[in-house]
Amino acid sequence: MQTWLDLASLQSLRIENCRNVAHLFTGLANKFRYLEETALVRLTVLQEIRSSIWVDALAEFLGCFDGLTTLFVSSKTRERLNMRSVGHHGQTLKHLHIDILTTTTTNTC
């Protein structure tokens, strides 16, 4: 099966206001779970959408691979990211930023 994107070589991923972000993270988790190695070191998530369904999907995704050095998560949801999923990257994580979204972004997904 050919794919147009080599997920194993993806180094940086930025997601802003994606309406189907929970499905995106679930799909990525299903793919990353079976990769022997990944290059992803930077993940940025900016979500103005108030639904918190995606937060658990993000935690699942974070648990499927190792090696993040930078994680930036900002959202308008009250639900917070499970810190165990962040701790999974404890050996490599150098920059961590998790807060309530205060900036305005445009829909890019």
N, C-alpha and C positions, 0 to 999 in steps of 0.2 A: 504494500500500500504506500503510495507516494503522498507526501504532504508538502505544502508550500512553505512551511515554516519549520525549521529545525529547532525544536524546543530545547534540546540539550545544549545548544550553543547560545541561547538567549541570555544576555548578560544583564539587561536592565528592562524593567517593565513599569510603565506608568499608566494608571487607570483613573480617569476622571469622569464622574457622574454617569457611569454605565448603568442603564436601566436593568440590564440582566446580569449584573455583576455576580450574584449568587450562582447562577448557572455557569458563568465564566470560570469562577474559582473552582466549582465542582468539576468542570471539564478539565481544567488544568491539573487539578489534583489527580484525576484519573489517568492523565498522561504522565505526569511527573513521577507518580508512584512506581512506574515500571522503567524509568530511566536509570541506567547504571551510574551516570555522572551528570551533573548539571553545571552550567556556568552562571546561573542567575545569582547576582550579588547585590542588586539594588531593586527594591520594590517600593513604589509610591502609590498610595491609594487616597484619592480625594473624592468623597461622596457627599453631596448635598442632599441626596435622597434620604428621607427620614426612616425608611424601612430598615430594620435591623437584621433581617433574614441573612444578609450577606456576611455578617460578622462571623457566624459559625462556619460558613463555607471558606472564609479566609483562613480561619484557624486550622481547618482541615488541610487546606493547601499548604500552609506553612509547615505542617507536620510531615509532608511528603518528600522533602528534600533538605539538604544541608548546605550551608555556605553563605547565607546572606551576610553582607557586611553593613548594609544600610536598609533600614525599614522606616518608612514614613507613612503614618496612617492618620488621616484627619476626616472626621465625619460629623454629621448632625444627629446621629442616633444616640440614645442614652445608653444603649448596650455597649459594653467595652470588650475589647479583644481579650480572650483567654491568654494569660501571660505564660502558660505552659507552652503554647505554640510558639511564642517568642523565644522562650528559654531553649527551645530545640536548636536555636541558632547561636546559643551562648558562646560557643568556642570561637566563632568568627565575627559576631555582631559587634561593630564599632560605633555605629550611629543609630540611635533609636529615638523616634519622635512620634508620640501618640497623643492626640488631643481632639477637642471639639472643633469642628471646622468653623473658621471665622472669616475666611476669604470667599469671594464669589468667583466661580469658575463657569465655563460654558460646557454644554453637553457635547462630549466628544466620542461617545460610544453608541 
